[in-house]
């Protein structure tokens, strides 16, 4: 793994993204909604670029690299969809944007975990993701398997564990969090703060950047580190 981006640098990268502009461009474009073949998906490349290579590529630069690396596979997929080239290209870019925006937030949580547990303690990949470990921490020979899930308030409060297709050695930990739709408009007409906004502000595990990205804080992982330190020494 290259010794490049740190958690602080990844913070700066996320804060510089014009999320509002991207949402205006892509949120309403839902043309390509069928399942994509594995060889056309962007998940592997996202982990490679933002975690293994630690390159702060803009969405445009990432998408250009993705199109270059998957040219033939995407050509075959377009023929399978029978879409016209323009519809396919517009739908594909919006689809990859949504994957990009969601996964780089999740990858950021890996950087936060690394800042708590130490360099080399965190693993993230598509394979681990498929086994229910979005972030896998190895600390003092203890394995912590974190699964990240954006959900409703009732989902956050639910005691039911998130489903996992396979069981990895170690302790499974669910990171369920709420992103209220009122972050940019937190007050009612009477001037009172909305309840979802107050819940979000009370939950110190998460914070919101000015551009709208919601990310985890070190408080998310410190109790688990303290537990291992206390039990293992």
C-alpha positions as CSV (number, residue, x, y, z in Angstrom):
1,X,0.0,0.0,0.0
2,X,1.3,3.4,-1.0
3,X,2.1,5.8,1.8
4,X,0.0,8.6,0.3
5,X,-3.3,10.0,1.5
6,X,-4.0,10.2,5.2
7,X,-7.3,10.7,6.9
8,X,-6.8,14.4,7.1
9,X,-6.0,14.6,3.4
10,X,-9.1,12.5,2.5
11,X,-11.2,14.9,4.6
12,X,-9.9,17.8,2.4
13,X,-10.6,15.8,-0.7
14,X,-14.2,15.1,0.3
15,X,-14.8,18.7,1.5
16,X,-13.7,20.0,-1.9
17,X,-16.4,18.0,-3.9
18,X,-19.3,20.1,-5.2
19,X,-21.9,17.6,-4.1
20,X,-24.8,19.9,-4.8
21,X,-23.8,20.3,-8.5
22,X,-23.4,16.5,-8.9
23,X,-26.8,15.9,-7.4
24,X,-28.4,18.3,-9.7
25,X,-26.6,16.7,-12.7
26,X,-27.3,13.0,-11.8
27,X,-29.9,12.5,-9.2
28,X,-32.8,12.6,-11.6
29,X,-31.1,10.4,-14.3
30,X,-32.2,6.8,-13.8
31,X,-32.0,5.2,-17.2
32,X,-29.7,2.3,-16.5
33,X,-31.3,0.6,-13.5
34,X,-30.9,-3.1,-14.3
35,X,-28.2,-5.2,-12.7
36,X,-24.8,-4.6,-14.2
37,X,-22.5,-7.5,-15.1
38,X,-19.7,-7.9,-12.5
39,X,-17.0,-7.1,-15.2
40,X,-18.7,-3.7,-15.8
41,X,-19.1,-2.6,-12.1
42,X,-16.9,0.1,-10.6
43,X,-16.5,-1.2,-7.1
44,X,-13.1,-2.9,-7.5
45,X,-11.6,0.2,-9.2
46,X,-13.0,2.4,-6.4
47,X,-11.2,0.4,-3.7
48,X,-8.1,0.3,-5.8
49,X,-8.0,4.1,-6.5
50,X,-9.1,5.5,-3.2
51,X,-7.7,2.9,-0.8
52,X,-4.9,1.0,-2.3
53,X,-3.4,3.7,-4.5
54,X,-4.8,6.5,-2.3
55,X,-5.3,8.9,-5.2
56,X,-7.8,11.8,-4.7
57,X,-9.3,11.6,-8.2
58,X,-12.3,13.8,-9.0
59,X,-15.4,12.0,-10.2
60,X,-14.6,13.0,-13.8
61,X,-11.1,11.6,-13.6
62,X,-12.3,8.4,-12.0
63,X,-15.0,8.0,-14.5
64,X,-12.6,8.5,-17.4
65,X,-10.3,5.8,-16.0
66,X,-13.2,3.5,-15.4
67,X,-14.4,3.9,-19.0
68,X,-10.9,3.3,-20.3
69,X,-10.4,0.1,-18.3
70,X,-13.8,-1.3,-19.1
71,X,-14.2,-0.2,-22.7
72,X,-14.9,-3.6,-24.2
73,X,-17.0,-4.9,-21.4
74,X,-19.2,-1.8,-21.5
75,X,-19.6,-2.1,-25.2
76,X,-20.8,-5.6,-24.8
77,X,-23.2,-4.6,-22.0
78,X,-24.7,-1.7,-24.1
79,X,-25.5,-4.1,-26.9
80,X,-27.2,-6.4,-24.4
81,X,-29.4,-3.5,-23.1
82,X,-30.4,-2.5,-26.7
83,X,-30.2,1.1,-25.6
84,X,-29.1,3.9,-27.9
85,X,-25.6,5.1,-27.2
86,X,-26.6,8.4,-25.8
87,X,-29.1,7.0,-23.4
88,X,-26.7,4.3,-22.3
89,X,-23.8,6.8,-21.7
90,X,-26.0,9.2,-19.7
91,X,-27.5,6.4,-17.6
92,X,-24.1,4.8,-17.0
93,X,-22.5,8.0,-15.8
94,X,-25.3,8.7,-13.4
95,X,-25.3,5.1,-12.1
96,X,-21.5,5.2,-11.5
97,X,-21.7,8.6,-9.8
98,X,-24.2,7.2,-7.3
99,X,-21.9,4.2,-6.6
100,X,-18.9,6.6,-6.4
101,X,-20.5,9.0,-3.9
102,X,-21.7,6.2,-1.6
103,X,-18.5,4.2,-1.6
104,X,-16.0,7.0,-1.1
105,X,-17.9,8.0,2.0
106,X,-17.6,4.4,3.2
107,X,-13.9,4.3,2.3
108,X,-13.5,7.5,4.3
109,X,-14.6,5.5,7.4
110,X,-11.7,3.2,6.7
111,X,-9.3,6.1,6.9
112,X,-10.9,7.2,10.2
113,X,-10.5,3.6,11.6
114,X,-6.9,3.6,10.5
115,X,-6.3,6.9,12.3
116,X,-7.6,5.2,15.5
117,X,-6.1,1.7,15.2
118,X,-2.9,2.6,13.4
119,X,-1.3,2.3,10.1
120,X,-1.7,-1.1,8.4
121,X,-4.6,-2.1,10.7
122,X,-7.4,-1.7,8.1
123,X,-8.4,-3.8,5.1
124,X,-11.1,-2.9,2.6
125,X,-12.0,-4.6,-0.7
126,X,-14.9,-5.8,-2.8
127,X,-14.3,-9.4,-1.5
128,X,-14.5,-8.3,2.1
129,X,-17.6,-6.2,1.3
130,X,-19.3,-9.2,-0.2
131,X,-18.7,-11.1,3.1
132,X,-20.2,-8.4,5.3
133,X,-17.1,-6.5,6.3
134,X,-17.0,-3.1,4.7
135,X,-14.1,-2.3,7.0
136,X,-12.0,-5.1,8.6
137,X,-9.6,-4.1,11.4
138,X,-6.8,-6.3,12.7
139,X,-5.5,-4.9,16.0
140,X,-3.4,-6.7,18.5
141,X,-4.3,-10.0,16.7
142,X,-8.0,-9.2,17.2
143,X,-10.3,-9.0,14.1
144,X,-13.2,-6.5,14.0
145,X,-15.6,-6.7,11.1
146,X,-17.5,-3.5,10.6
147,X,-20.6,-3.3,8.3
148,X,-21.8,0.2,7.4
149,X,-25.4,0.9,6.8
150,X,-27.3,4.1,6.2
151,X,-30.8,3.6,7.5
152,X,-33.8,5.2,9.1
153,X,-34.0,6.2,12.8
154,X,-35.9,3.0,13.5
155,X,-33.2,1.1,11.7
156,X,-30.5,2.7,13.8
157,X,-32.3,1.8,17.0
158,X,-33.1,-1.7,16.0
159,X,-31.2,-4.4,17.9
160,X,-31.4,-6.9,15.0
161,X,-27.9,-7.4,13.5
162,X,-27.3,-6.6,9.8
163,X,-27.4,-9.8,7.6
164,X,-24.0,-11.2,6.5
165,X,-23.7,-13.7,3.7
166,X,-20.6,-15.3,5.1
167,X,-19.0,-15.3,8.5
168,X,-15.5,-14.0,8.9
169,X,-13.4,-14.8,12.0
170,X,-13.6,-12.1,14.6
171,X,-16.2,-9.8,16.1
172,X,-19.0,-8.4,13.8
173,X,-19.9,-4.8,14.5
174,X,-22.8,-2.9,12.8
175,X,-22.4,0.8,12.0
176,X,-25.9,1.9,11.4
177,X,-26.5,5.7,11.0
178,X,-29.1,8.1,9.9
179,X,-28.8,10.9,7.4
180,X,-31.8,13.3,7.9
181,X,-33.1,15.0,4.8
182,X,-33.3,18.3,6.8
183,X,-29.6,18.9,7.3
184,X,-29.7,21.9,4.9
185,X,-33.0,23.1,6.4
186,X,-32.9,22.2,10.1
187,X,-35.6,24.5,11.4
188,X,-39.4,24.4,11.2
189,X,-41.4,27.5,10.2
190,X,-41.8,28.3,13.9
191,X,-38.0,28.4,14.3
192,X,-37.6,25.2,16.2
193,X,-35.0,22.5,15.2
194,X,-36.5,19.5,13.6
195,X,-36.2,16.2,15.6
196,X,-34.1,14.3,13.0
197,X,-31.6,17.2,12.9
198,X,-31.4,17.2,16.8
199,X,-30.8,13.4,16.7
200,X,-28.1,13.8,14.2
201,X,-26.3,16.5,16.2
202,X,-26.5,14.4,19.3
203,X,-24.9,11.4,17.6
204,X,-21.2,12.2,17.9
205,X,-20.3,9.2,15.8
206,X,-21.1,11.2,12.6
207,X,-20.6,14.7,11.3
208,X,-21.6,16.6,8.2
209,X,-19.3,18.6,6.0
210,X,-20.5,21.9,4.6
211,X,-21.0,20.3,1.2
212,X,-23.4,17.7,2.5
213,X,-21.1,14.6,3.0
214,X,-21.9,12.8,6.2
215,X,-18.9,10.9,7.6
216,X,-17.9,9.0,10.7
217,X,-15.7,10.4,13.4
218,X,-13.0,8.8,15.5
219,X,-15.6,8.4,18.3
220,X,-17.1,5.6,16.3
221,X,-14.0,3.4,16.6
222,X,-12.3,4.5,19.9
223,X,-14.6,2.4,22.3
224,X,-13.7,-0.7,20.3
225,X,-10.0,0.0,20.5
226,X,-10.3,0.7,24.2
227,X,-12.0,-2.6,24.7
228,X,-9.3,-4.5,22.9
229,X,-6.6,-2.6,24.9
230,X,-8.4,-3.4,28.1
231,X,-8.9,-7.1,27.3
232,X,-5.7,-7.9,25.5
233,X,-3.4,-5.4,27.1
